[in-house]
Amino acid sequence: MTRLSAALVRLALAFAILPGVASGAPNGFENHVFNGRAPVTQNGVVTLHVEEGDCSSRKYGDGRGESDCFNGNLRSRIAYRSHANLGQSLEYAFEVMVPAGLRYGGGPNRRSLLEIAEWQRLNTIKNHIHTLHLDSVKGISFDDTRCIPPGAFGSWRSIKVQVKWAAGEDGFLQVICDGKPVIAYRGQTAIPRDCGQPGVFQCVPDLQRVNQPVQFQLGILFRGYGERARRDGLNRAGRMPPAGGFTIQMRNIRVSRIKVR
């Protein structure tokens, strides 16, 4: 993968934080509007924690009448204020600490129900693009690709996602975990390559609106068991948080412009 990365692109990083940064939020972020529990920032470290009951009853406002509490979602996240558009090239970088004692298998779906980062298109439904999933079996995964193994839990680990958002072949995506590229390719990046495949939720090909802005979110979203799951007849197994919930920490968070050659 290192050879592929070198052959594909050389990146000249411009480590200037994008404009639009608001005071009081780490590196231009703000608390997510649907948080069930607010993150805590101290000495540059953001601590994110959720446990049973940490959901928001505020409706999404998209006409479906749904909320996190109805859907069973537990959330403690920060969202970047400046949104990305087609043609922009950005690096999303941060360090994450997952407790060594994490015990959660991921739940019954293809990808873990515990998520710690997401790139999502706004003003739409079913337009989720990429997600970092967390569990104690696979570790941290970028969609289906392992990024950080579970054996690395208990210490700070770095993640960088470099992307040129594009609907054509001039796009680029590279994911670097602890200094090692695990994904690198050129091509369209506005719609994930596996959108619509079995087990890939929140991405419906016919609903994609690539001209809508992309928001970067960091922190915990646990897609658990709520009234909607009960009505759908789903089993609670794997959809309930462990005793004490989930906690992670993040630091050195930044979003920077890059040049893709």
N, C-alpha and C positions, 0 to 999 in steps of 0.2 A: 504493500500500500504506500510505502514511502516513495518508491520509484514512480508509482502512478501519480502521486501528489506533485512530485518535482516536475514530471513531464507535463502535467496539466496546466500549472499556473505558478507564477512567482508573485508573491504578494508584497506590496510596499505598504506597510502600516502607517497610518497617520493617527497617532494616539490623541486626537483632540475630541473631547466629549461633544456630542451633538448639541445644538442649541435647544432651547425650550426647557431647560432644567429648572425645576421649582425648588425653592428653599424648603428645608425640613424633610426632604425625602432623599434616601441614599442614592447618589449618582443619578438623579433625574427620575427616580421612581416615586410612586405613590401607593398607598394601601389599595388593594383591590376592592372595588365597589361591593362585591358579594362576599367579603370575608365573614366567616363565623367567629374568628378570633384574630385580633390584630397581631402582626409581627412585632417583635421587640428589637430595636437597634441600639447597640451599646459598643462604643470603642470600635466602630467600623464593622462589627459583626452583627448580622441579622439572624435572630433566632425565630424559627417558625415551628409552631406546635398546634396540633389538633387532637381532640379526643371526642368521644361520643357526645353529640349534642351541639358541637361547634358548627352550626349551619346557619345560613341567612334565609329568612323567609321573604326577602325582597324579590319580587317577580322580575324575570329577565327583561320583560318589556318587548318581546318579539311576537306577541300575539298568541303564544301557546299556553299562557297562564302558568308556566312552570317556575320553580324556584329551587335553590340548592336543598332546602329542607324537604321539599316534595320529592326531589330526585335522589335524596340520600347523600348529597355531596357535603364533605367537610373541607373547609377552605381557610388557609392562612397564606396570603400571597401579596407580592408587590408587583405592580405593572409599570412598564416604562411609558413615560408620558409622550415621547416622540414616536410616531408610527412610521413604518417603512412602506415604500411604494415601489412599483415596478421600476427597474433601472438603477436602484440604489444598491451599493455594495457595502456591507457592514460586517463587523466582527462583534459577536456577543461573547463576553468572557466573564468567568467567575470561578471562585473556589468553593467547594462544598465539603462539609463534614457530616458524615452519616454515622450515628453511634454504632460501635462494634456489636452492641447487643440487639440490633434490629432483628426481629423475628416476624416476618410476614412473607408468605409464599407467593403473593401476587394476585390471588383470586382465580376465578374460573375462566377468565377470558384469555385470548391470545397474548395480550399485553397486560402488564400489571395495572391494577386499579389505583395504585399509589403513584401519583405524578408529581414531579418537582420542577418542571419547566415546560413552557409551551410557546409555540408560535401559532397565532390564531388570527384569521381574517375577521375584521370587525364588520358590523352592520349586516351580518349574514347569519345563517344557520348551517350547520354541517360543513363548515369551512375551516376545520382544524387542519393545520399543515404538518407540523412536527411536534413531538412530545418526548421529554425525558421521563422514563418510567423507572421506578425503584422497587426492588424486593430483595429478600435475603437469599434467593436462589440464583438469579441472573446478575444481580448487582444493579448498576445504573445502565440503562439501555437507551440509546437514541432510536426511537421507534423499535425496530427489532434487532439492532446492532449493539452488541455489548460495548460499553464505554469504560466503565469502572467495575472491576470484579468485586464480589462481596468480601474477599480477603483483604481489600484495601480500606474497608470501613474502619473507623476509629482514628483516621488521620485526614488532614486536609488534602484534597485532590483538585486538580485544575481541569476545566473544560472550556474549550473555545469552539464556537461555531462561526465559520466564515461563509458568507453567502452573498451572491449577487442575485437579487430577486428579478426573475425574468420569465416571460411567457414563451420565449423563443430559445434557440440553441445557444445564445450567448450567456446563459446563466451558469452559475458555479456554486457548488456546495462542498465544503470540507469541514469535517468534525475531528477535532484534535483532543484527545483525552490523555492527561498526564504527559503531554509532549509527543504523543504518538498518533498519527493520522489513522482513523479507523474507517472513515468514509471520505471519498474524494471523487467527484465527477463533474463534467460539464454537461449542460443541457438545460431544459426548462426547469425552473425551481418553484414557480408560482403554485403548482399543484403537485403534491407528493406522488411519487411513482406508483405507490401501492394504493392510492385512493380508490375506494370501492371494492377492494379485495375482501374476501371473507375474514371476519375477525378484526377488521380495521374500522373502528367506529368513528363517528363524528366527521366523516368525509364522504360526501355523496357527489359523484362526478357531475351529475346533471345540475347541481346547485352551486357549482363553483363560480365565483365572481372575482376574477383575478385582478380587477382594477380597484378593489376595495383595499384599504390599508391593513397592514399586518402589525399586530401588537405582540410584544415580547413580555411574558409573565414568568416570574420566578417564585418558588415556594411550593407549599403543599396543597394539592387538590386530591382528596381521596374520594373516589366514586363508589360510595358505599350503598347501604340498603335503606330505602325510604318508602314512602307510600306508593310511588310509581312502581318500584320493584315488587312490592306486595301485590299490587293489582295485576302485574304481569306474571305472577306466579313464580318468581325467581326464588332460588334457595338463598338463605342468609349466609351460608358457608363461604368464607373468603371475602364477603362484602361487609364484614364488621371489623372495626379497628381492634387491635389487641388492648388489653388492660393498660391504662396509662397513655394510650394513643401513640402518635408519631411525633418525633422531633428531629429537625435537621438544622444546620447552621450554614450560612453563606457569607462570603466576604470578597473584597477586591472585585466588586461588580462594576463592569463598564460596558458601554456600547460605543464602538469607534468606527469611523469611516475607514475603508480600505480601498485600494486600487487593485483591480484584477487585470492582469495582462495576458 
